Amino acid sequence: MDIETACDPVYGQMDELMEILTRSKALHIMLVLDKKGQPMRFTDLKRLVDSTSTTVSRRLRELQDYGLITQTDEGDDSGGYALTEQSRTLSPIFHDLFNWVANRPQ
């Protein structure tokens, strides 16, 4: 590997993304939102990722700050969370990861 490739600033950005996604329940939240395909309420997300309110709340805030999810207004004051337009482009990667795990020999 030459020095230009080794110093590519995208590696640093990738590290930052991986740091966010590998935090407890972050990727799970992303997978659930991707599968649902529409905004979800906090209580539904919490139930589906089987975690504490504190953990889910922290991850949602971090994912929002990074621009991966957005908080929506569903009109009934409950609001919801959804993938951003940009993070929806990660959907094929999520599906590939899921399929890899599903097809992995036990």
DORO-84804 format. One record per residue: residue number from 0; residue in one letter; x, y, z of N, C-alpha, C, O, CB in turn. Coordinates in Angstrom, 1 decimal. Glycine has a CB too. Layout:
// DORO-84804
NUM,A,X,Y,Z,X,Y,Z,X,Y,Z,X,Y,Z,X,Y,Z
...
***
This chain:
// DORO-84804
0,M,0.8,-1.2,0.0,0.0,0.0,0.0,0.9,1.2,0.0,1.8,1.3,0.8,-1.0,0.0,1.2
1,D,0.6,2.2,-0.9,1.4,3.4,-1.0,1.0,4.4,0.1,-0.1,4.2,0.6,1.4,4.0,-2.4
2,I,1.8,5.4,0.3,1.5,6.4,1.4,0.2,7.2,1.1,-0.5,7.5,2.0,2.7,7.3,1.5
3,E,-0.1,7.4,-0.2,-1.3,8.2,-0.5,-2.6,7.4,-0.1,-3.5,7.9,0.4,-1.4,8.5,-2.0
4,T,-2.5,6.1,-0.4,-3.7,5.2,-0.1,-3.8,5.1,1.5,-4.9,5.2,2.0,-3.5,3.8,-0.7
5,A,-2.6,5.0,2.1,-2.7,4.8,3.6,-3.1,6.1,4.3,-3.7,6.0,5.4,-1.3,4.4,4.1
6,C,-3.0,7.2,3.7,-3.3,8.5,4.3,-4.7,9.0,3.8,-5.0,10.2,4.1,-2.2,9.5,4.1
7,D,-5.4,8.3,3.0,-6.7,8.7,2.5,-7.6,9.2,3.7,-7.8,8.4,4.6,-7.3,7.6,1.6
8,P,-8.1,10.4,3.6,-8.9,10.9,4.7,-10.2,10.1,4.9,-10.9,10.2,5.9,-9.2,12.3,4.5
9,V,-10.6,9.4,3.9,-11.9,8.6,4.0,-11.7,7.5,5.0,-12.7,7.1,5.7,-12.2,7.9,2.6
10,Y,-10.5,7.0,5.3,-10.3,6.0,6.3,-10.7,6.6,7.7,-11.3,5.9,8.5,-8.8,5.6,6.4
11,G,-10.3,7.8,7.9,-10.7,8.5,9.2,-12.2,8.6,9.3,-12.8,8.4,10.4,-10.0,9.8,9.3
12,Q,-12.9,9.0,8.2,-14.3,9.1,8.2,-15.0,7.7,8.4,-16.0,7.6,9.1,-14.8,9.7,6.9
13,M,-14.4,6.7,7.8,-14.9,5.3,8.0,-14.7,4.9,9.5,-15.6,4.3,10.0,-14.1,4.3,7.1
14,D,-13.6,5.2,10.1,-13.4,4.9,11.5,-14.5,5.6,12.3,-15.1,5.0,13.2,-12.0,5.4,12.0
15,E,-14.8,6.8,12.0,-15.9,7.6,12.7,-17.2,6.9,12.6,-18.0,6.7,13.6,-15.9,9.0,12.3
16,L,-17.6,6.5,11.4,-18.8,5.8,11.1,-18.9,4.5,11.9,-19.9,4.1,12.5,-19.0,5.5,9.6
17,M,-17.8,3.7,11.8,-17.8,2.4,12.5,-17.8,2.6,14.0,-18.4,1.8,14.7,-16.5,1.6,12.2
18,E,-17.2,3.7,14.5,-17.3,4.0,16.0,-18.8,4.2,16.4,-19.2,3.7,17.4,-16.5,5.2,16.3
19,I,-19.5,4.9,15.6,-21.0,5.1,15.9,-21.8,3.8,15.8,-22.5,3.5,16.7,-21.5,6.2,14.9
20,L,-21.6,3.1,14.7,-22.4,1.9,14.4,-22.1,0.7,15.3,-22.9,-0.2,15.5,-22.2,1.5,13.0
21,T,-20.9,0.7,15.9,-20.6,-0.5,16.7,-20.9,-0.2,18.2,-20.6,-1.1,19.1,-19.1,-0.8,16.6
22,R,-21.4,0.9,18.5,-21.9,1.1,19.9,-23.1,0.3,20.2,-23.9,-0.1,19.3,-22.2,2.7,20.2
23,S,-23.3,-0.1,21.4,-24.4,-1.0,21.8,-25.7,-0.5,21.2,-26.2,0.6,21.5,-24.5,-1.0,23.3
24,K,-26.3,-1.4,20.5,-27.7,-1.3,19.9,-27.8,-0.3,18.7,-28.8,-0.2,18.1,-28.6,-0.9,20.9
25,A,-26.7,0.4,18.3,-26.8,1.4,17.2,-27.1,0.7,15.9,-28.0,1.1,15.2,-25.5,2.1,17.1
26,L,-26.4,-0.3,15.6,-26.6,-1.0,14.3,-28.0,-1.7,14.3,-28.7,-1.8,13.3,-25.5,-2.0,14.0
27,H,-28.3,-2.2,15.5,-29.6,-2.9,15.6,-30.8,-1.9,15.4,-31.7,-2.2,14.7,-29.8,-3.5,17.1
28,I,-30.6,-0.7,15.9,-31.6,0.3,15.6,-31.7,0.6,14.1,-32.8,0.7,13.6,-31.3,1.6,16.4
29,M,-30.6,0.8,13.5,-30.5,1.0,12.1,-31.2,-0.1,11.3,-31.9,0.1,10.3,-29.1,1.2,11.6
30,L,-30.9,-1.4,11.7,-31.5,-2.5,11.0,-33.0,-2.5,11.1,-33.7,-2.8,10.2,-30.9,-3.8,11.5
31,V,-33.5,-2.3,12.3,-34.9,-2.3,12.6,-35.6,-1.2,11.8,-36.6,-1.4,11.1,-35.2,-2.1,14.1
32,L,-35.0,0.0,11.8,-35.6,1.1,11.0,-35.6,0.8,9.5,-36.5,1.2,8.8,-34.9,2.4,11.3
33,D,-34.5,0.2,9.0,-34.4,-0.2,7.6,-35.5,-1.2,7.3,-36.2,-1.1,6.2,-33.0,-0.7,7.3
34,K,-35.7,-2.2,8.1,-36.6,-3.2,7.8,-38.1,-2.7,7.8,-38.9,-3.0,7.0,-36.5,-4.4,8.8
35,K,-38.4,-1.8,8.8,-39.7,-1.2,8.9,-40.0,-0.3,7.7,-41.1,-0.3,7.2,-39.8,-0.4,10.2
36,G,-39.0,0.5,7.2,-39.2,1.3,6.1,-40.1,2.5,6.3,-40.5,3.2,5.3,-39.8,0.5,5.0
37,Q,-40.5,2.8,7.5,-41.2,4.0,7.8,-40.9,4.4,9.3,-40.3,3.6,10.0,-42.8,3.7,7.7
38,P,-41.3,5.6,9.7,-41.0,6.1,11.0,-41.5,5.1,12.1,-42.6,4.5,12.0,-41.5,7.5,11.2
39,M,-40.7,5.0,13.2,-41.1,4.2,14.3,-41.1,5.0,15.6,-40.2,5.9,15.7,-40.2,3.0,14.4
40,R,-42.0,4.8,16.5,-42.0,5.4,17.8,-40.9,4.8,18.7,-40.5,3.7,18.5,-43.4,5.3,18.4
41,F,-40.5,5.7,19.6,-39.5,5.3,20.5,-39.8,4.0,21.3,-38.9,3.1,21.3,-39.2,6.4,21.6
42,T,-41.0,3.9,21.8,-41.4,2.7,22.5,-41.3,1.4,21.7,-40.9,0.3,22.2,-42.8,2.8,23.1
43,D,-41.7,1.5,20.4,-41.6,0.4,19.5,-40.2,0.0,19.2,-39.8,-1.2,19.2,-42.3,0.6,18.2
44,L,-39.3,1.0,19.0,-37.9,0.7,18.8,-37.3,0.1,20.0,-36.5,-0.9,19.9,-37.1,2.0,18.4
45,K,-37.6,0.6,21.2,-37.0,0.1,22.4,-37.4,-1.4,22.6,-36.6,-2.2,23.0,-37.5,0.9,23.6
46,R,-38.6,-1.7,22.3,-39.1,-3.1,22.4,-38.4,-4.0,21.5,-38.0,-5.1,21.8,-40.6,-3.2,22.2
47,L,-38.3,-3.6,20.2,-37.7,-4.4,19.2,-36.2,-4.6,19.3,-35.7,-5.7,18.9,-38.0,-3.8,17.8
48,V,-35.5,-3.6,19.9,-34.0,-3.8,20.1,-33.7,-4.4,21.5,-32.6,-4.6,21.8,-33.3,-2.5,19.9
49,D,-34.8,-4.5,22.3,-34.6,-5.1,23.6,-33.5,-4.5,24.4,-32.5,-5.1,24.8,-34.4,-6.6,23.5
50,S,-33.7,-3.2,24.7,-32.7,-2.5,25.4,-33.4,-1.5,26.4,-34.6,-1.3,26.4,-31.8,-1.7,24.5
51,T,-32.6,-0.8,27.2,-33.1,0.1,28.1,-33.5,1.5,27.4,-33.0,1.7,26.4,-32.1,0.4,29.3
52,S,-34.3,2.2,28.1,-34.7,3.5,27.5,-33.4,4.4,27.4,-33.3,5.2,26.4,-35.7,4.2,28.4
53,T,-32.5,4.3,28.4,-31.3,5.2,28.4,-30.4,4.8,27.2,-30.0,5.7,26.5,-30.5,5.0,29.7
54,T,-30.2,3.6,26.9,-29.4,3.1,25.8,-30.0,3.5,24.5,-29.3,4.1,23.6,-29.1,1.6,25.8
55,V,-31.3,3.3,24.3,-31.9,3.6,23.0,-31.9,5.1,22.8,-31.7,5.6,21.7,-33.4,3.0,23.0
56,S,-32.2,5.9,23.9,-32.2,7.3,23.8,-30.8,7.9,23.4,-30.7,8.7,22.5,-32.7,7.9,25.1
57,R,-29.8,7.3,24.0,-28.4,7.8,23.7,-28.1,7.4,22.2,-27.6,8.3,21.5,-27.4,7.1,24.6
58,R,-28.4,6.2,21.8,-28.0,5.8,20.4,-28.8,6.6,19.4,-28.3,7.1,18.4,-28.3,4.3,20.2
59,L,-30.1,6.9,19.7,-30.9,7.7,18.8,-30.3,9.1,18.6,-30.2,9.6,17.5,-32.4,7.8,19.2
60,R,-29.9,9.7,19.7,-29.3,11.0,19.7,-28.0,11.0,18.9,-27.7,11.9,18.1,-29.0,11.5,21.1
61,E,-27.1,10.0,19.1,-25.9,9.9,18.4,-26.1,9.6,16.9,-25.4,10.2,16.1,-25.0,8.7,19.0
62,L,-27.0,8.8,16.6,-27.3,8.5,15.2,-27.9,9.7,14.5,-27.6,10.0,13.3,-28.3,7.3,15.0
63,Q,-28.7,10.5,15.2,-29.2,11.8,14.7,-28.1,12.8,14.5,-28.0,13.4,13.4,-30.3,12.4,15.6
64,D,-27.2,12.9,15.5,-26.1,13.8,15.4,-25.2,13.5,14.2,-24.6,14.4,13.6,-25.3,13.8,16.7
65,Y,-25.1,12.3,13.9,-24.2,11.8,12.7,-25.0,11.9,11.4,-24.4,11.8,10.3,-23.8,10.4,13.0
66,G,-26.3,12.2,11.5,-27.1,12.3,10.2,-27.6,11.0,9.7,-28.0,11.0,8.5,-26.2,13.0,9.2
67,L,-27.6,10.0,10.5,-28.1,8.7,10.0,-29.6,8.5,10.2,-30.2,7.7,9.4,-27.3,7.6,10.7
68,I,-30.1,9.1,11.2,-31.6,9.0,11.4,-32.1,10.4,11.6,-31.4,11.4,11.9,-32.0,8.1,12.6
69,T,-33.4,10.5,11.5,-34.1,11.8,11.7,-35.3,11.6,12.6,-35.9,10.5,12.5,-34.5,12.5,10.4
70,Q,-35.7,12.6,13.3,-36.9,12.5,14.1,-38.0,13.1,13.3,-37.8,14.2,12.7,-36.7,13.3,15.5
71,T,-39.1,12.4,13.3,-40.2,12.9,12.4,-41.4,13.3,13.3,-41.4,13.0,14.5,-40.7,11.7,11.5
72,D,-42.3,14.0,12.7,-43.5,14.4,13.3,-44.7,13.7,12.7,-45.0,13.9,11.5,-43.7,16.0,13.3
73,E,-45.3,12.8,13.4,-46.3,11.9,12.8,-47.7,12.6,13.0,-48.7,11.9,12.7,-46.3,10.6,13.5
74,G,-47.8,13.8,13.5,-49.0,14.5,13.6,-49.8,14.2,14.8,-50.8,14.9,15.1,-49.9,14.1,12.4
75,D,-49.4,13.2,15.6,-50.2,12.9,16.8,-49.3,13.2,18.1,-49.6,12.7,19.1,-50.6,11.5,16.9
76,D,-48.3,14.1,17.9,-47.4,14.5,19.0,-46.5,13.4,19.5,-45.7,13.7,20.4,-48.2,15.1,20.1
77,S,-46.6,12.2,18.9,-45.7,11.2,19.4,-44.4,11.2,18.7,-43.4,10.8,19.3,-46.4,9.8,19.2
78,G,-44.3,11.7,17.5,-43.1,11.7,16.8,-42.6,10.3,16.5,-43.1,9.3,17.0,-42.1,12.5,17.5
79,G,-41.6,10.2,15.7,-41.0,8.9,15.4,-39.6,9.1,14.9,-39.1,10.2,14.8,-41.8,8.2,14.3
80,Y,-38.9,8.0,14.6,-37.6,8.0,14.1,-37.5,7.2,12.8,-38.2,6.2,12.6,-36.6,7.4,15.1
81,A,-36.7,7.7,11.8,-36.6,7.1,10.5,-35.2,7.3,10.0,-34.5,8.2,10.4,-37.6,7.6,9.5
82,L,-34.8,6.4,9.1,-33.5,6.6,8.4,-33.6,7.9,7.6,-34.6,8.2,7.0,-33.1,5.4,7.5
83,T,-32.5,8.6,7.5,-32.4,9.7,6.6,-32.3,9.2,5.1,-32.1,8.0,4.9,-31.2,10.6,6.9
84,E,-32.6,10.1,4.2,-32.5,9.7,2.8,-31.1,9.2,2.5,-31.0,8.1,1.8,-32.8,10.9,1.9
85,Q,-30.1,9.8,3.0,-28.7,9.4,2.7,-28.5,8.0,3.3,-27.8,7.1,2.7,-27.7,10.4,3.3
86,S,-28.9,7.8,4.6,-28.6,6.5,5.2,-29.4,5.3,4.6,-29.1,4.2,4.8,-28.9,6.6,6.7
87,R,-30.5,5.6,3.9,-31.2,4.6,3.2,-30.4,3.9,2.1,-30.7,2.8,1.7,-32.5,5.1,2.6
88,T,-29.4,4.6,1.7,-28.5,4.0,0.7,-27.7,2.9,1.3,-27.0,2.1,0.6,-27.6,5.1,0.1
89,L,-27.6,2.8,2.6,-26.9,1.7,3.3,-27.8,0.4,3.3,-27.3,-0.7,3.7,-26.6,2.1,4.7
90,S,-29.0,0.5,2.9,-29.9,-0.7,3.0,-29.4,-1.9,2.3,-29.5,-3.0,3.0,-31.2,-0.3,2.3
91,P,-28.8,-1.9,1.1,-28.2,-3.1,0.6,-27.1,-3.7,1.4,-27.0,-4.9,1.5,-27.7,-2.8,-0.8
92,I,-26.4,-2.9,2.1,-25.3,-3.4,3.0,-25.9,-4.1,4.2,-25.5,-5.2,4.6,-24.4,-2.2,3.5
93,F,-27.0,-3.5,4.8,-27.7,-4.1,5.9,-28.2,-5.5,5.5,-28.1,-6.5,6.2,-28.8,-3.3,6.4
94,H,-28.8,-5.6,4.3,-29.4,-6.8,3.8,-28.3,-7.9,3.5,-28.4,-9.0,3.8,-30.2,-6.6,2.5
95,D,-27.2,-7.4,3.0,-26.0,-8.3,2.8,-25.5,-8.9,4.1,-25.2,-10.1,4.2,-24.9,-7.6,2.0
96,L,-25.4,-8.0,5.1,-24.9,-8.5,6.4,-25.9,-9.5,7.0,-25.5,-10.5,7.6,-24.8,-7.3,7.4
97,F,-27.2,-9.2,6.9,-28.2,-10.0,7.5,-28.2,-11.4,6.7,-28.2,-12.4,7.4,-29.6,-9.4,7.3
98,N,-28.1,-11.4,5.4,-28.1,-12.6,4.7,-26.8,-13.4,4.9,-26.8,-14.6,5.0,-28.2,-12.3,3.2
99,W,-25.7,-12.7,5.1,-24.4,-13.4,5.5,-24.6,-14.2,6.8,-24.2,-15.3,6.9,-23.3,-12.4,5.5
100,V,-25.2,-13.5,7.8,-25.4,-14.1,9.1,-26.4,-15.3,9.0,-26.2,-16.4,9.5,-25.9,-13.1,10.1
101,A,-27.4,-15.1,8.2,-28.5,-16.1,8.1,-28.0,-17.4,7.4,-28.4,-18.5,7.7,-29.7,-15.6,7.3
102,N,-27.0,-17.2,6.5,-26.5,-18.3,5.7,-25.2,-18.9,6.2,-24.7,-19.8,5.6,-26.3,-17.9,4.2
103,R,-24.7,-18.3,7.2,-23.5,-18.8,7.8,-23.6,-20.2,8.5,-24.6,-20.4,9.2,-23.0,-17.8,8.9
104,P,-22.7,-21.1,8.2,-22.8,-22.4,8.8,-22.7,-22.3,10.3,-21.9,-21.5,10.8,-21.7,-23.4,8.2
105,Q,-23.5,-23.1,10.9,-23.5,-23.1,12.4,-22.6,-24.1,13.0,-22.4,-24.2,14.2,-24.9,-23.3,13.0
***
